[in-house]
């Protein structure tokens, strides 16, 4: 029993190497699209006049919630500006908006499919349970392996972290 060893590490390394070699075109495309989306939205938010961004955010808050929420939004944005964190906040906002849109675009169809197909739902539930049981930073490790360090791995980890609730709520709603 001394010399017995299961080479799981080698298998994982071979699997990652195979994925990088054979799916490089897909990973590169995903990285380019996601990076472009975040950069474009960040550039839009940062290059727009600050007052316009604050007014648009406050109007959205008023339309979606209430005038109190709109005032709180405007004050929060003013506080961010006063602390000198405007660019960082707009970068984070762009990342969150893009991640939310992509997560919703993936979660809703999966939830509808799970609601309509019991077999798909029974296969999907353990995967969603596993995804919700893992800490968020665990998703970052494979994302960094496949997409290097930058905005895209954070975006991928955020999307994966936010998928299970969206899928489950859509399935329950239907």
C-alpha positions in Angstrom: 0.0 0.0 0.0 3.1 2.2 0.3 3.5 2.8 -3.4 -0.2 3.2 -4.2 -1.1 6.6 -5.4 -3.9 8.0 -7.5 -2.5 10.7 -9.8 -5.5 13.1 -9.6 -3.2 16.1 -9.9 -1.7 14.8 -13.1 -5.2 14.1 -14.5 -6.4 17.6 -13.5 -3.3 19.2 -15.1 -3.8 17.2 -18.3 -7.5 18.2 -18.4 -6.6 21.9 -18.0 -3.9 21.6 -20.6 -6.3 19.9 -23.0 -9.0 22.6 -22.4 -6.5 25.4 -22.9 -5.1 23.8 -26.1 -8.5 22.8 -27.7 -10.8 25.6 -26.4 -8.4 28.5 -26.7 -10.6 30.1 -29.4 -13.7 29.9 -27.2 -11.9 31.2 -24.1 -10.3 34.0 -26.1 -13.7 35.0 -27.6 -15.4 35.0 -24.2 -12.5 37.0 -22.7 -12.6 39.5 -25.6 -16.4 40.0 -25.5 -16.7 40.3 -21.7 -13.7 42.6 -21.5 -15.1 44.8 -24.2 -18.5 45.0 -22.5 -17.0 46.1 -19.2 -14.4 48.5 -20.7 -17.1 50.1 -22.9 -19.5 50.6 -20.0 -16.7 51.8 -17.8 -15.5 54.3 -20.4 -19.1 55.6 -20.8 -19.6 56.0 -17.1 -16.2 57.7 -16.5 -16.3 60.0 -19.5 -19.9 61.1 -19.0 -20.3 64.3 -16.9 -20.6 63.3 -13.2 -23.7 65.3 -12.8 -25.4 63.5 -15.6 -24.5 60.1 -14.2 -25.8 61.1 -10.7 -29.1 62.5 -12.2 -29.6 59.4 -14.4 -29.0 57.1 -11.4 -31.4 59.1 -9.2 -34.1 59.2 -11.9 -33.7 55.4 -12.3 -34.0 55.0 -8.6 -37.1 57.2 -8.5 -38.7 55.3 -11.4 -38.0 51.9 -10.0 -38.5 52.6 -6.3 -39.4 56.0 -4.7 -38.3 59.6 -4.3 -36.6 58.7 -1.0 -34.5 56.1 -2.7 -33.6 58.6 -5.4 -32.4 61.1 -2.8 -30.4 58.3 -1.1 -28.9 57.4 -4.5 -27.9 60.9 -5.3 -26.4 61.4 -1.8 -24.5 58.1 -2.1 -23.0 59.1 -5.4 -22.1 62.5 -4.0 -20.3 60.8 -1.1 -18.4 58.6 -3.5 -17.3 61.7 -5.4 -16.4 63.5 -2.2 -14.2 60.6 -1.2 -12.3 60.6 -4.5 -13.5 57.1 -5.5 -15.5 58.0 -8.6 -13.5 56.1 -11.1 -13.2 53.0 -8.9 -16.9 53.1 -8.2 -17.8 53.4 -11.9 -15.5 50.5 -12.7 -17.2 48.4 -10.1 -20.6 49.5 -11.3 -19.8 48.5 -14.9 -18.6 45.1 -13.7 -21.7 44.5 -11.7 -24.1 45.7 -14.4 -22.5 43.5 -17.1 -22.3 40.5 -14.7 -26.0 40.9 -13.8 -27.1 41.1 -17.4 -25.2 38.0 -18.4 -26.3 36.1 -15.2 -29.9 36.9 -15.9 -29.6 36.0 -19.6 -28.2 32.6 -18.5 -30.3 31.9 -15.4 -33.7 32.6 -16.8 -33.6 30.1 -19.7 -32.0 27.5 -17.4 -34.8 28.1 -14.8 -37.5 27.8 -17.5 -36.0 24.6 -18.8 -35.7 23.2 -15.2 -39.3 24.1 -14.5 -40.5 22.4 -17.7 -38.3 19.3 -17.6 -38.1 17.2 -14.4 -35.1 15.2 -15.6 -33.1 18.4 -16.3 -34.2 19.8 -12.9 -33.0 16.7 -11.1 -29.6 16.9 -12.8 -29.3 20.6 -12.3 -30.2 20.7 -8.5 -27.1 19.0 -7.2 -25.0 21.3 -9.4 -26.7 24.4 -8.0 -26.4 23.0 -4.5 -22.6 22.6 -5.0 -22.3 26.0 -6.5 -24.1 27.6 -3.6 -22.1 25.6 -1.0 -18.7 26.8 -2.4 -17.2 30.1 -1.3 -17.2 32.7 -4.0 -13.4 32.9 -4.2 -13.3 29.2 -5.2 -14.8 30.2 -8.6 -12.0 32.7 -9.1 -9.2 30.0 -9.2 -10.3 28.2 -12.4 -11.3 31.6 -13.9 -7.8 32.9 -13.4 -6.4 29.7 -14.8 -8.4 30.0 -18.0 -8.6 33.8 -18.4 -5.4 35.1 -16.6 -5.6 37.9 -14.1 -7.9 40.9 -14.8 -11.5 42.0 -15.1 -12.7 38.9 -17.0 -12.0 36.3 -14.2 -13.8 38.5 -11.7 -16.7 38.8 -14.1 -16.8 35.0 -14.7 -16.6 34.3 -10.9 -19.4 36.8 -10.2 -21.6 35.3 -12.9 -21.1 31.8 -11.6 -21.7 32.9 -8.0 -25.0 34.6 -8.9 -26.4 31.9 -11.3 -27.9 29.5 -8.7 -30.4 31.9 -7.1 -31.5 33.2 -10.5 -32.1 29.6 -11.8 -33.9 28.5 -8.6 -36.1 31.6 -8.4 -37.1 31.3 -12.1 -37.9 27.6 -11.6 -39.9 28.2 -8.5 -41.7 31.1 -10.1 -42.9 29.0 -13.0 
